[in-house]
Amino acid sequence: MEEILDQSVGPVEPICLIDGDSLIYYEMDKPTLEEALQGLDSRILTILEQCKTPTYVGFLTDHNCFRYQVSKDYKANRKHRPKPVIFPALREYLKQKWGFYGVEGLEADDLVSYYAKNEPRKTIICSPDKDVLHQCPGMHFNYRTLEFLHTSPDDAYQFLWKQVLMGDSTDNITGIPGVGIKTAENWLMGRTNDVEAFVLKKYIEKFGSTEGIMQFYTNFKLVYLLQSPEDILRELQNNLEPLKPITHYEPADSDGW
């Protein structure tokens, strides 16, 4: 992993941007709450150790995000899967001990994406989620596989439009019926500046002018991870406070958990 060097102060530690939703997902089916909490601690310590930094910010999805207002079908395929009884306790533990936080109306993915784009210091995006891994440019640490990878701006751009074309069955986003990854990749191969117009054209060809434009617009909003203050203002009519990263690892006392 490359190291930033500030000539005046020496090496600068990167900031880990941690997707807390996936942390909870991997631990919420543990037999006991104690085991799940220990699992959260272990995973976070492993992230910081592997990334060679004590500096991190952790994010959680806070209530329903704006995408549920975009489409009533968003993640509707998950409603039959009730969350384990320990789920709220795991969220609260990450907030109280590790300082994780959320912004009402946004998903953890959006927060990771936003701060990866706007934080001036070097960041390492820590998530196993495919949307984050492939749509957010920068250095990544997949804490499921314990692997580092780098996503280029070009790769992230191509992945976004592949998702718009083919949808995402995990989140119940349909895309253009019959379009899978191979078709999407073939359609986008070699395209750069005209990608958005090309994808819109494909939607219109499939659904007609009015419905095609509406479907295109809806699916883009569902798959696109927010990146800029303008994105936040558009979706929430709100502004985020500047990022205030934890500067060193000092977890709160876990007594009582």
C-alpha positions as CSV (number, residue, x, y, z in Angstrom):
1,M,0.0,0.0,0.0
2,E,1.5,3.3,-1.0
3,E,2.2,6.0,1.5
4,I,1.6,9.7,1.3
5,L,4.6,11.9,2.2
6,D,4.2,15.5,3.4
7,Q,7.7,16.9,3.3
8,S,7.0,19.1,6.4
9,V,5.6,16.4,8.7
10,G,6.7,13.1,7.2
11,P,4.3,10.2,6.4
12,V,0.6,11.0,6.7
13,E,-1.7,8.3,7.9
14,P,-4.7,7.5,5.6
15,I,-8.2,7.7,6.9
16,C,-10.3,4.5,6.7
17,L,-13.9,5.1,5.6
18,I,-15.7,2.1,7.0
19,D,-19.1,0.8,5.8
20,G,-20.7,-0.2,9.1
21,D,-23.8,-1.8,7.6
22,S,-21.8,-4.7,6.2
23,L,-20.0,-5.2,9.5
24,I,-23.4,-5.7,11.2
25,Y,-24.6,-8.0,8.4
26,Y,-21.7,-10.4,9.0
27,E,-22.2,-10.5,12.8
28,M,-25.9,-10.3,13.3
29,D,-26.5,-14.0,13.0
30,K,-24.0,-15.0,15.7
31,P,-25.5,-17.2,18.5
32,T,-25.1,-14.6,21.2
33,L,-24.8,-10.9,21.5
34,E,-21.5,-11.2,23.2
35,E,-20.0,-13.1,20.3
36,A,-21.4,-10.6,17.8
37,L,-19.9,-7.7,19.7
38,Q,-16.6,-9.4,19.8
39,G,-16.8,-10.0,16.1
40,L,-17.4,-6.3,15.4
41,D,-14.4,-5.4,17.5
42,S,-12.2,-8.0,15.8
43,R,-13.2,-6.9,12.3
44,I,-12.6,-3.2,13.0
45,L,-9.2,-3.9,14.6
46,T,-8.3,-6.0,11.6
47,I,-9.2,-3.2,9.2
48,L,-7.1,-0.7,11.1
49,E,-4.2,-3.2,11.4
50,Q,-4.3,-4.1,7.7
51,C,-4.6,-0.5,6.6
52,K,-1.8,0.5,8.9
53,T,-3.6,3.5,10.4
54,P,-5.4,4.3,13.6
55,T,-7.5,6.9,11.8
56,Y,-11.0,6.0,10.7
57,V,-14.6,7.2,10.2
58,G,-17.5,4.7,10.4
59,F,-20.8,5.1,8.7
60,L,-24.3,3.5,9.2
61,T,-27.5,3.8,7.3
62,D,-29.8,5.9,9.4
63,H,-33.5,5.0,8.9
64,N,-35.0,4.8,5.4
65,C,-32.9,6.5,2.7
66,F,-34.2,8.8,0.0
67,R,-34.3,5.9,-2.6
68,Y,-37.5,4.5,-1.0
69,Q,-39.2,7.7,-2.2
70,V,-37.8,7.3,-5.7
71,S,-39.3,3.8,-6.0
72,K,-41.6,1.8,-3.8
73,D,-40.0,-1.4,-5.2
74,Y,-36.5,-0.5,-3.9
75,K,-35.3,-3.4,-1.8
76,A,-38.9,-4.7,-1.6
77,N,-37.5,-8.2,-2.1
78,R,-35.9,-8.0,1.4
79,K,-39.1,-7.3,3.4
80,H,-39.7,-11.0,4.2
81,R,-36.3,-11.2,5.9
82,P,-36.8,-9.8,9.5
83,K,-33.7,-8.5,11.2
84,P,-32.4,-10.5,14.1
85,V,-33.3,-9.3,17.5
86,I,-29.7,-8.2,18.3
87,F,-29.6,-5.9,15.2
88,P,-30.4,-2.6,17.1
89,A,-27.9,-3.5,19.8
90,L,-25.1,-3.9,17.3
91,R,-25.9,-0.5,15.7
92,E,-25.9,1.2,19.1
93,Y,-22.6,-0.5,20.0
94,L,-20.9,0.8,16.8
95,K,-22.2,4.3,17.7
96,Q,-21.3,4.3,21.3
97,K,-18.0,2.5,21.4
98,W,-16.6,3.2,17.9
99,G,-18.2,6.5,17.0
100,F,-20.0,5.3,13.9
101,Y,-22.8,7.6,12.7
102,G,-25.4,8.1,10.0
103,V,-27.3,10.9,8.2
104,E,-31.0,10.6,8.0
105,G,-32.0,9.9,4.4
106,L,-28.6,8.5,3.3
107,E,-27.2,5.0,3.1
108,A,-23.8,4.2,4.5
109,D,-22.7,3.6,0.9
110,D,-23.5,7.3,0.0
111,L,-21.6,8.6,3.0
112,V,-18.5,6.5,2.1
113,S,-18.8,7.6,-1.5
114,Y,-19.2,11.3,-0.5
115,Y,-16.3,11.5,1.9
116,A,-14.0,9.5,-0.4
117,K,-14.6,12.1,-3.0
118,N,-14.4,15.2,-0.8
119,E,-11.9,14.3,2.0
120,P,-8.6,16.0,1.0
121,R,-6.4,13.5,2.8
122,K,-5.7,10.0,1.5
123,T,-8.5,7.6,2.2
124,I,-9.0,3.8,2.1
125,I,-12.5,2.7,1.4
126,C,-13.3,-0.2,3.6
127,S,-16.3,-2.3,2.5
128,P,-17.1,-5.6,0.8
129,D,-20.2,-4.2,-0.9
130,K,-19.8,-4.5,-4.7
131,D,-21.5,-1.1,-5.3
132,V,-18.9,0.6,-3.1
133,L,-16.0,-1.5,-4.4
134,H,-16.7,-0.8,-8.1
135,Q,-18.4,2.6,-8.2
136,C,-16.2,4.5,-5.8
137,P,-12.8,5.5,-7.3
138,G,-9.8,5.1,-5.0
139,M,-8.0,2.6,-2.8
140,H,-10.2,-0.1,-1.3
141,F,-9.9,-2.7,1.5
142,N,-12.4,-5.5,1.2
143,Y,-12.7,-6.6,4.8
144,R,-14.5,-9.8,3.8
145,T,-11.6,-11.1,1.6
146,L,-8.9,-9.1,3.4
147,E,-7.7,-7.8,0.0
148,F,-6.7,-4.4,-1.3
149,L,-7.7,-3.2,-4.7
150,H,-7.8,0.1,-6.6
151,T,-10.8,1.3,-8.6
152,S,-9.9,3.9,-11.3
153,P,-12.3,6.7,-12.3
154,D,-12.8,5.1,-15.7
155,D,-13.7,1.7,-14.2
156,A,-16.1,3.4,-11.7
157,Y,-17.8,5.3,-14.5
158,Q,-18.3,2.2,-16.6
159,F,-19.6,0.2,-13.6
160,L,-22.2,2.9,-12.9
161,W,-23.7,2.8,-16.4
162,K,-23.5,-1.0,-16.5
163,Q,-25.7,-1.0,-13.4
164,V,-28.1,1.5,-14.9
165,L,-28.5,-0.8,-18.0
166,M,-28.9,-4.1,-16.2
167,G,-30.2,-3.1,-12.8
168,D,-29.4,-4.9,-9.5
169,S,-31.4,-7.9,-8.4
170,T,-29.9,-7.6,-4.8
171,D,-31.7,-4.2,-4.4
172,N,-34.7,-5.1,-6.6
173,I,-33.7,-2.7,-9.4
174,T,-34.9,-4.1,-12.7
175,G,-32.9,-2.1,-15.3
176,I,-33.7,-3.0,-19.0
177,P,-35.3,-6.5,-19.1
178,G,-33.0,-9.1,-20.7
179,V,-29.8,-7.0,-20.4
180,G,-27.2,-8.9,-18.4
181,I,-23.6,-8.1,-17.6
182,K,-22.2,-9.4,-21.0
183,T,-24.7,-7.3,-23.0
184,A,-24.0,-4.2,-20.9
185,E,-20.3,-4.6,-21.2
186,N,-20.5,-5.1,-25.0
187,W,-22.7,-2.1,-25.4
188,L,-20.4,0.2,-23.4
189,M,-17.1,-1.1,-24.8
190,G,-15.1,1.8,-26.2
191,R,-17.7,4.4,-25.2
192,T,-16.6,7.4,-23.2
193,N,-18.2,10.8,-23.7
194,D,-21.6,9.7,-25.0
195,V,-22.4,7.0,-22.5
196,E,-25.3,8.7,-20.8
197,A,-27.0,9.5,-24.1
198,F,-26.4,6.0,-25.3
199,V,-28.0,4.4,-22.2
200,L,-31.0,6.7,-22.4
201,K,-31.4,5.8,-26.0
202,K,-31.5,2.1,-25.1
203,Y,-34.2,2.8,-22.5
204,I,-36.3,4.7,-25.0
205,E,-35.9,1.9,-27.5
206,K,-37.2,-0.6,-25.0
207,F,-39.9,1.4,-23.2
208,G,-40.8,4.2,-25.6
209,S,-40.1,7.9,-25.1
210,T,-42.1,8.9,-22.0
211,E,-41.7,5.6,-20.1
212,G,-38.1,5.2,-21.2
213,I,-37.1,8.5,-19.9
214,M,-38.9,7.9,-16.5
215,Q,-37.3,4.4,-16.1
216,F,-33.9,5.7,-17.0
217,Y,-34.1,8.6,-14.5
218,T,-35.5,6.3,-11.7
219,N,-32.9,3.6,-12.1
220,F,-30.0,6.1,-12.3
221,K,-31.1,7.6,-9.0
222,L,-31.4,4.2,-7.4
223,V,-27.9,3.0,-8.4
224,Y,-25.9,6.2,-8.3
225,L,-23.9,6.7,-5.0
226,L,-23.9,10.4,-4.0
227,Q,-20.6,12.2,-4.4
228,S,-20.9,16.0,-4.2
229,P,-22.6,18.6,-2.0
230,E,-24.9,19.2,-5.0
231,D,-25.9,15.6,-4.9
232,I,-26.8,15.9,-1.2
233,L,-28.7,19.1,-1.7
234,R,-30.7,17.6,-4.6
235,E,-31.8,14.5,-2.7
236,L,-32.1,15.8,0.8
237,Q,-32.4,19.6,0.6
238,N,-29.7,19.5,3.2
239,N,-25.9,20.0,3.6
240,L,-23.5,17.7,5.4
241,E,-21.1,19.0,8.0
242,P,-17.5,18.9,7.1
243,L,-15.8,15.5,7.8
244,K,-14.4,15.3,11.3
245,P,-12.4,12.1,11.4
246,I,-11.3,10.3,14.6
247,T,-7.6,11.1,14.7
248,H,-6.5,8.1,16.8
249,Y,-7.9,4.8,18.0
250,E,-9.4,5.1,21.5
251,P,-12.5,3.0,21.6
252,A,-14.9,3.8,24.4
253,D,-15.0,1.6,27.5
254,S,-17.1,-1.4,26.6
255,D,-18.3,-2.1,30.2
256,G,-21.9,-2.9,30.3
257,W,-22.0,-4.6,26.9
